[in-house]
Amino acid sequence: MKIKQIRGGMLLAESSRQRLESIVFPSIEKARVEVAQLFPNHVVFSEPGRISVVVRDRSFQVATFQEVHDNHR
């Protein structure tokens, strides 16, 4: 499973975004842990098929990543 950033594109360095999008994760939870390392001052949580990054008081969504399945294996 891979992830793709669908919101908040200007908040990550292009190299960080590309690295995240190239990793094959075993689960959405493992992907959430990787995203949380890039956003240490935010709340990062996963929902079915998505990872959301929000400010601490949850008043503003900073970024969203969507699960992408690679069916070409």
C-alpha positions in Angstrom: 0.0 0.0 0.0 1.2 3.5 -0.8 -0.1 6.9 0.1 -0.6 10.1 -1.9 -0.9 13.6 -0.5 -4.3 15.1 -1.6 -4.4 18.2 0.5 -1.7 20.6 2.0 0.8 20.2 -0.8 2.8 23.3 0.0 3.6 22.3 3.6 6.1 19.5 2.9 9.3 19.8 1.0 8.9 18.2 -2.4 11.7 15.6 -1.6 9.8 14.6 1.6 6.5 14.2 -0.2 8.1 12.2 -3.0 9.9 9.9 -0.5 6.6 9.3 1.4 4.7 8.6 -1.8 7.4 6.1 -3.0 7.3 3.9 0.2 5.3 0.7 0.2 3.7 0.5 3.7 2.4 -2.8 5.2 -0.5 -0.9 6.8 -2.2 2.4 7.1 -1.0 2.6 10.7 2.7 2.2 9.7 2.1 5.0 7.1 0.5 7.2 9.9 3.7 6.8 12.0 5.9 8.0 9.1 3.6 11.0 8.5 3.6 11.8 12.2 7.4 12.0 12.2 7.2 14.8 9.6 4.6 16.7 11.6 5.8 16.4 15.2 3.7 19.4 16.4 0.4 18.3 15.0 -2.2 15.6 15.6 -2.0 12.8 13.0 -4.7 10.2 12.8 -5.9 7.6 10.4 -9.3 6.8 9.1 -10.2 4.0 6.7 -8.1 4.8 3.6 -6.8 8.2 4.9 -4.4 9.9 7.1 -5.2 13.4 8.4 -2.9 16.0 9.9 -4.6 18.7 12.0 -3.4 21.4 14.4 -3.4 20.4 18.1 -6.9 21.9 18.9 -8.2 20.1 15.7 -9.6 23.4 14.4 -7.7 23.3 11.1 -6.8 20.4 8.8 -3.2 20.8 7.6 -2.8 17.9 5.2 -4.5 14.7 4.0 -3.0 11.6 2.6 -5.0 8.9 0.8 -4.3 5.2 0.6 -3.3 4.1 -3.0 -3.2 0.4 -3.8 -0.7 -0.7 -6.5 -2.5 -3.2 -8.6 0.3 -3.7 -11.1 2.3 -6.3 -9.1 
